[in-house]
Amino acid sequence: MTSTIALDLTADVVDLTAALIDIDSVSGNETILADAVENALRTLPHLDVVRDGDAIVARTQLGRKERVILAGHLDTVPLPTAAGSRGTVPSAWDGTVLYGRGATDMKGGVAVQLALAAELTAPSRDVTYVFYDHEEVEASLSGLGRLARNHPQLLQGDFAILLEPTDGTVEGGCNGTARFEVGTVGQAAHSARAWMGINAIHAAAEILVRLRDHEPATVTVDGLEYRESLNAVKINGGTAGNVIPDGTTVEINYRFAPDKSPEDAELYVRKLLNGFTVVRTDAAAGARPGLNHPAAADFVAAVGAEPKPKYGWTDVARFSELGIPAVNFGPGDALLAHTDNEHVPAEAIRECLAALRRWLTD
């Protein structure tokens, strides 16, 4: 451990959030923050602490009937470059609103985890606190995925909460996501003699028409309504300004409800685009809400707000793959995540902490 940064886990949770923001932890640069988190957790005698790379797991061992997991990632997306951006490092205050990279995604949530880890020496449920690296980059680098491979026993539990920003509302499960490439083949020719060729870009028009006219479904899963979306996100084709293109690829992203598997999603897209060559390039399953689990029902009651579906993909899906029902719940507006103006109200962080404290001490 090389860090000399000390985190005060007993400070106001909002001040702790600011201290976390002040440590630059863009993906791939999490070590200093991971060192600080590990150092702070190792001072707490009621926790067993394990580190793997820049991921840290801290667990109570009280023999409770139920074990819950509180998880959050340490990394952020890159800092903004636009002049005057306030969602950067270090943090800054505007009245009672805290600005800085990670304010919503998700150092407010991580601060809540750390505050609870220090405060709750004898919670009503055993708690596993998970802090992990490389969430904001490709899935193969995920620190949570690495923990699942290297230390699966540390991720065992009855219910998990991912402290992603949800504006203080429980968001159950998440949509799955799949990416596809759909190609068209033409015949190259000089553009001055276009009738000698076949324009592959023009042939792609039918793909775009079908996607434009497609009406995405809203699917009810375990009482929550998940809105799907199916969209072209990129087009590649052509070689020069005077050549009729002989090939075009339309890249498509399908966000599908958690009642479907990636294979179901692929069949759906192939049926819609029948007659075209469809190649699936990436996919991640969604997660069902899991709100029928007793711990989840108790948690929803402690929060006191009607749960909502999570439309985007989050790491609750990784817990779902492990057989652990999971929800998203954290401070801040998810629409502010990754923006140049990223910020979170102080009261939102305190309310999140209070809700989890109620649930873990009832």
N, C-alpha and C positions, 0 to 999 in steps of 0.2 A: 504494500500500500504506500503510495507516494504522496497522497493528498494531505495537506495540512488544514484544509477547510473544515471547520467545525459547525455542525448544524445543531441548533437548540430545539429539540423536539417538544419541549415544554412551552415554547413561546406561543403567542397567538398564532393560530393556524394560517392567518393571512400574512403575517410577517414571515412565517416559514415558507409560504408560497413564494414570496418575493425573494427570499434567500435562494430557493431552488432555481428560480428564473435567472438569477444573477450568475449562475454557473452554466456557461455555454455547453450544451450537450447535443448539438446537431448529430444526427445519426453517424456513427463511426467515431464519435468524439465523446463517448459517455463515461470514460474511465474516471475522470476527476469527480463527477457527480456520483458514480457508483461507489468510489472510495469513501466519499463523505457519508453516503447512506449506510454503507457497511459499518463504518466507524461508529456512527451514532447508534445503530441497532445492537452492536456488540456490547454496548454499555448497559443494556437492559437484561438483567439476569433471568427474567421470566421467559425469554425467547431463545430458541435454538436457531442459529444462523448458519446458512450454507451459501457459498458464493460459487458461481460457475461463469467464468468470463466476466462480463459486466452485468450479470444478473444476480440478484440476491433474493434468497428465500428465508423468511423468519417465521417461526412457528411456536405457538403455545402448545404445551403438552399437559393438559389438565384432566384428560380422561373424560371429557364431556361426551354426551351421546351424539353430538352433531359437530362436524367440522365444516367451516365455511372458508372460502378463499376470497381475499380482496387483492385485486391485481391492477397494476398500472405500469406503463412504459416510461422510461427515463429520457428517451431521445425526443428530439423535435425535428421538424423540417428545417431547411436552411434559413438563415436570417434574411429579412427583407433588404433589398438594395435601394429602394426608392428613397429619395430625400424626404425627410420629415416623417418617416415611418416610426410609429411608436410601439409596434409589436416586435421589439428587438431585445437585445441584451446590452446593458442591464435593465432591470425593471424600472418603472416610473409610475407615480401616482397622479391621478386627476380626481381630486376629492376622495371619494370612497371607492373609486374604480382603479384596479391594478392593471397596468399595461406591460406587455413583454412577451417575447417568444415563449410559447408553452403555457401562457396564462390559462387558456382553456384546454389546450391539447398537449399535455394534460397534467401540468405541474400543480394545479389546484387540487386535482384528485390525488396525486402522489403525496402532497402535503397532508391531506386528510388521512391517508393510510398511515403515514409516519406519526401523526398526532395520536391516532388510536393505538398504534403499536406501543407508544410510550405510556399512554394513560391507562389502558385497560390491562391491568395485571391479572385480573381474574374475570374475563368475560363469561357470559352465559353459554357461549359456544366456543369450542376451540377454533382458533383463527390461524390461517396461513396467509401471511403477507408476501406478495410476489412483486418484485420490482425488476423489470427486464429491459434489455437493450434492443436496438434495431427493429422497431415496429414500423417506422415510417419508410422502410425500403423494401426490396423484394423479399418475398416470403421465405426464401431459402436461408436468409440471414437472421431470421427472427430469434431473439433470445428466448422467447416463450417456447418456440418450437424446439430449441436446443435443450431447454430444461426438460421438456417432455421426453426427449430421447435419452438424455443422460441421467436424469433423476426422476423418473415417473412416479416414484413413491412419494416424492415431495409435493406432487400436484394432486394427490388423492383428496377427495372431499365430497360433501353432499350437495353443495351449492356454491356458485361463484358469482362474484360481482366485479365487473370491469368498470373502473372509475373514469370512463370516457365522458366527455361533456354531454349532458342530456337536459340542461336547464333544471336540474333537480327533480326530474320525472323518471320513473322506471321505464326503460325501453327494453322490451323482451326480445330475445333472440336477435336474428339479423337475416337480411336477404343474402342469398348466394350470388356469386358473380362468375361470369364466363366470358371469354373473349374468343372471337372467331375471325378467320380471314376467308373472304368469299371472292373467288377469282373469275375473271372473264378472259377469254382468249380471242385475239383478232389476227389480223395479218398486216404486217408493216408495209408501208408504201410512201412515196414522196407525197407531201401534202398538196403539191400542185397537180397531182394525178390521184386524188383521193379515191376515185372509183376503182382503182386497182387494188385497194386494200380493204380491210375490215376494221373499223374503229372500236377497240376494246373499251375505251372510256364511254362511248355512246352505249355500248352493250350493258354497261353497269347501271344505266338509268333505271332499268327494270328492278334492280336490287333496291335502289333508293326509293322508288315508288312503293314497293311492297313495305318497306320499313316506314315510310311516311304514312301510309294508310293503315298500318297495323295499330290496333287499339290495345294498349297494355292492360293486363288483367289486374284486378284487386282481389286478392285471395285471403280468405279468413283461415287463420291457423291458430288453434287453441284460443279462440276468442279475440284475436288481434287481426286487424286488416293490413296486409302487406301489399303495397303498390309496386308493381313491376315496371320495368322500363327496358326497351330494346331499341338501340340506336347505333347508327353509323358514327364512328368517332374519328376516322381517318381514311383518306383515299390516296393510294399510290399508283401512278401509271404514267406512261409516256417517257420518251428518251430525248427528244429535241423538238424545237419549235417548228420544224419543217418535216416531221415524220408522223405518219398516222400510227398511233400506238397499237402494239400487238399484244399487250397485256395490262391488266388493271387489277388491283386488289383493294377491296373495301374491308376495313377493319370494323368489327361490330362488338359492342359490349351489351350483354344481357344481364340485368339484375333480376333475379328470379326469387319467388317466394320460397320459404323454407320447407314447404311441402314437397318440393322437387329436389332430386339429386342432380349433380352435374350431368349425368347421362340423360335424365329426363329433359334437362334444359337443352342439351344438344339435339335430341330428337325433335324438340319443339322448333328450334331454329331451322333444322334441315327440312322440316315439313313446310315451314313458311317460305323457304327459299328453294323449294324443289326445282330441279333443273339446273342449278348452279353447283359448282364445286365448293363445299363448305369444309373448312379445317378448323378444329378446335385447338387453340394455342395455349389456353390457360383456363383453369377453373378452380373455384373454391366453394365448397358446400356452405349453405347457410346454417342457421341454428334455430330450432323451434324455441318458443318462449320459455318453456319450463315453469310457467307460473302455477302449475298445479302441484308443485312440490310444497310440502308444509313450510319449509324455511322461506321459500319465495313468497308464499301467501302472508306469512308473518312480516316479512320485509315490506311488502306493498302496504300493509296496514300501518307499519311504523312510518313510512314516508307520507301516507295520507293523501295520495293523488292517484288518479286513474292511470294505469299503465298504458304505454303506447308501443307500437312496433318500431323496430330499428330498420330503416330502409337501407342504409349502407352496410358494408361488410365490416365486422370487427372481430377481435380475437375471442369473443364469446363462442365463435364457431370452433376454435381449437379446444375449448373446454367441452363443448358438445361432442366432439369426436372422442374425447376421453370418457364420455358417459356422464358428464357433470352438467346439470342444468345451470344456465348462466343468464344474467341480465346485465344491461348497461345502466349505470347510475353515477352521475358526477356533476360537479359544478360547472357553470358556464354554458354559453350558447354554441352548439356545434357549428353553426354557420360562420362563426368568427375564427374557427380553427384554420391555421395556415395563412391567415390574412395579414396584410401589413399593419392592421389596426387591432391585432389580437388583444383582448382584454377580458377581465372578469370582475364583477362587483364583489366587494369584500363580503357582503352579506350572503351571497350565494355559496361561498366556500364554508362559512360558518354554519349555514343551514344544512349543508350536506353532512358536515361533521356531526351535527346534532342528531340528524335522522339515523345515521349509522350507530351513534352512541346509544340511542334509545333501543335500537334493535338488538344490540350486542350486550345490553345490560338488563333486558327485561326478564 
